[in-house]
Amino acid sequence: MVRLSPCRAAILLMTVFALAGPSAFAEEVSSIRLVSGPSYAPLVGSGLPDGGMLSRIVRASFAAAGLNTRPVVFEPWLRGLEGTAAGRYDATFPYQVTDARLKRFIFSDPLIEVKTVAVFTVQSGREYKSPESVRGLRLCNPLGFALNRAVSALVQSGDVEEILSPDVESCLRMMLHGRLDVFIGNEFLVRHALACTPGGREGLSYAGQPVGHTPLHLAVPMDRPNAKALVDAFNKGLAQLRATGEWQRIIDAYPMGTEDCLEEEPADPLRAPPPA
């Protein structure tokens, strides 16, 4: 029997995929191992309908590419990201691109682009106009979340104090108690978190200019065999969803939780959305 080294096997597999197309690649991949974070409503979450709106999009994109997916695993953000980098999972989502992540991951085309806003207490009377609006403040950032370049630069220079938190709701509660000054996150997430945090709608607001617009992606570890081929196949499936209108139908049909709190029911952390 001829044995191939892992490197030669990966090269052979990529050649087969290039010659035969996604269907041949699909035969070599039994099922894709996916991981996401536990609470990022309404985009992802272990207890949300179908695991969140982006869980639907990711699984449907892989299905359109002819690839099966295993049940989505929901872990704390940092643990899931590091577990993917270590090879325990094939891909993780949703993440924004940063310089540090580009050294370890290949990113898909955007799953969605979200508006990023800054949350202040109503009592403070603050609103966001530019990165200077947060200079000198105490900023809460959940573990595993990334800040945009301008705000990150202020943190690095010491002009903004970054306090890490387990989740978004913890950030908002500490703000309501006067222990922190600002939280920055995507508008979908913020509107849901305000609805789910007692006193959030009354005591917190995100008036002013948006901090920016952030695309969110699927990330595949760079050193995974056939990583680029996997991302290429996913991108083709995602493009097909957009071309057929299915991507927009998923977005439009999903409950956004902008008026009511989408309570996350107790769920098996290995629970999967229904097959796409």
N, C-alpha and C positions, 0 to 999 in steps of 0.2 A: 504493500500500500504506500502511495506517495503522500508524504506529510508536508504541508506547507506551513511556513512560519506565519504568525499572526499578521505581520506586515504584508507578506506576499498574498495572503488570503484576502486582506482588505483591498489590495490593488486589483486582484482578480475580480472581486465582487464589484468594484467600481467600474471596471471595464465591461463586465456583463451588463450592468445597468445602463451604461452609455450606449451599448449596441442594441440592447433589447427593449429599453424603456422601462417605465415605472412598474409594469406588470411583472417583469422578471425580478426587479428589486423586491416587490411585495412577497414573492415566493421565498425570499431569503430571510424575511423578517416575520417571525411568528406573531408577535404583538408588541406594540410600543409601550414602554413603561413611562407613565406620566406622573408628575408630582406638581402640586400647587400649594398655595398657602391656605390656612384654615378660615380666614375671615377677611374678605376684601369685597364685600357686597356692594353692588349686585353682580360684580364681574366674576368672582369665584368665591366658593365657600362650601364647606363640608355639608352644611345643612340646608343650602339653598336649592331651589328647584333645578334638577339636572346638574347640580354642582356649580351653578353660576352661568351667566351668559357666555363668558369666554370658554368655559368648558364645552358648551354646546358647539361653539365655532371651531375649537381645536379638534374635537373628535370628528365633527363633520368634514373638516378639511382633510384629515388623514383618511377618512372613509372614501372621500372623493378621489384620493390618490391611490385607492386600492389597498390601504394598509389598516390592519386591525389595531386596536388599542386595548391595553389592560385597564382594569378599574383605576380611576384617578385616585392617587394617594394624596391626602392633605396633611402636611406637616408644617411646623413653624417655618417662616420664610427662610431664615438663614440655614436651618437644618436641611430643608429641601434643596436649596441652591447648592450647598456643599455636597449633599448626597448625589446630586446630578453630576457635579464636577468629578466626584469620586467613582462614577460609573454605576451607582445603584439604580439610577433612572436614565432613560434615554433622552428625556427632554423635560423642561420645566417652563412654566408660564404663570402670569404675564409679567414681563420685565422690560424696563427701559434700558437702552444701551448706555453704558458708561465706559470710560477708557479702561478701567480695571477689569470689567467683565469681558471686554473685547479680547483680552489676553487669554481667556479661558473658554469662551463660548462663541459659537456661530449663531447669529440671530436670523430669524425668519423675516419675511416682509411683515409690516405692521398688522396685528390682529384688529386694532382699533386705535384711534387717536383720541385722547381725552384732554379736556381743559383742566389745568392745574390752578387751584385757588389757595389763598392764604386765609386762615380762620383766626379771628381775634375775638376777645370778649367784647360784648356790646358796651360794657361799662368803660372800656378803654377809649372808645371813640376812634380807634385806629382803622385805617383801610389801606390796602396795598396799592401803591403807585409805581414802585420800582424796587429793586433789591435793597435800596437804602431804607425802605420802609421797615425792614426787619433788623437793621443795624442796632446793636446794643441790647437785643431782646433774647429771651430764653426760648429756644425753639425745640419742640418735641418731635422726635422722629422715631417711628417704630422700627424695631430690629429688622434688617433686611431691606428696608426701603432706601431709595436713592433720592438725593436732592438734585435740582438742576445746577448747571455749572456756576451761575452767578451767586446763588445762595450758598452752594458748597464752598466757593472761594471765600465768602465771608466767614464761614465756619473755620476753614483752614487758617485764616488770618487772625482768628480769635475775636473778630468783631461780632460774631453771633455765638452764643453758648448753646451747643447741641446737647439735649438730654434724651437718651434712648429709652424707649418704652416697649412693653410687650405687644401692644396693639393700639389701634386708633382710638378706641373708646377710652382707654387709660389716659391718652393724651388729652382728650376733651374733658374728662373728669378733673384732671390736674389743673387745666386752665380755669375751669369753673371755680376751683378752690384757690385760685390766685397763685399757684405754684409755678405756672408756665405762662408764656405770653402769646405764642403763635404756633399753629400747626399748618403745614402745607401738604396738600394732597389733591387727587383728582376729584372733580366736581361730583361724579356719580357716588364715589365713596363718601365724600363729605356730607352730601345730602342725606344719605342713608344713615351715617353715624350720628348726625344731629337728631334724626328722628328716633334713634334707638338709645340716645343718652338722655337720662332724666335732666330736664332743664336746658338741654342743648339748644333747642330752637329759640328759647327765650333769652338765654344768656350769651350765645355765640352767634357770629355772623361772618360772612365772607364778602363784604361789600368792597368795591373798588375794582381795579384792573385785574385781569387774570395774570397769574405768575408766568404762564406759558401754555403751550399745547404739546402734549407728550405722547408719542407713539409707544404702544406696548407690544411686545414680541414674544414668540416662542424662542427658547434658548436651548441649544444642543451643545454638549461639551466638545470642545475642539479636538480632543484626543480620542474621541469615540471612533472606532472603525466605521468608515463610510459616513462620517458626520455630514459632509457637504451634500452627498447624495440624498440623505434623509431630509435635510432642510430644503433641497431643491424639489423633492417630491411633495413635501408639505406645502411649499409655495404654489406649486401647480394646483393642488387641491383647493387651497385658499382662493386662488385666482378664479377657479371654476365656480366656487360659491358666489363670488362677487359678480361674475359674468351672468350667472343664471338668476340672480336676485335673491338667492337663498341666504346670503350673508345679511342683507337688509331685512329679510323676513325674520331671521333670528333676533336681530336687534329690536325690531318693532314689536315682536310678540313677547319679549321678556319683561316681567314686572320689574321696574326700575327701583321701586322703593323710595321714590322721591316725596311721596305724600305720607306713606305709612312705613313703619318699621317692618322689614322682612325678617321675622323671627327665625333664627336658625334652630330647627328642631334637633334634638339629640340624634346623632347619626353615626353609623359605623364609619370610622376615619378612612376605611378602604372602599367605601361605597362608590359605585360608579354611576354616572348618568345612564339612561337607557341607550341602547345602540342607536347610532345616528342613522 
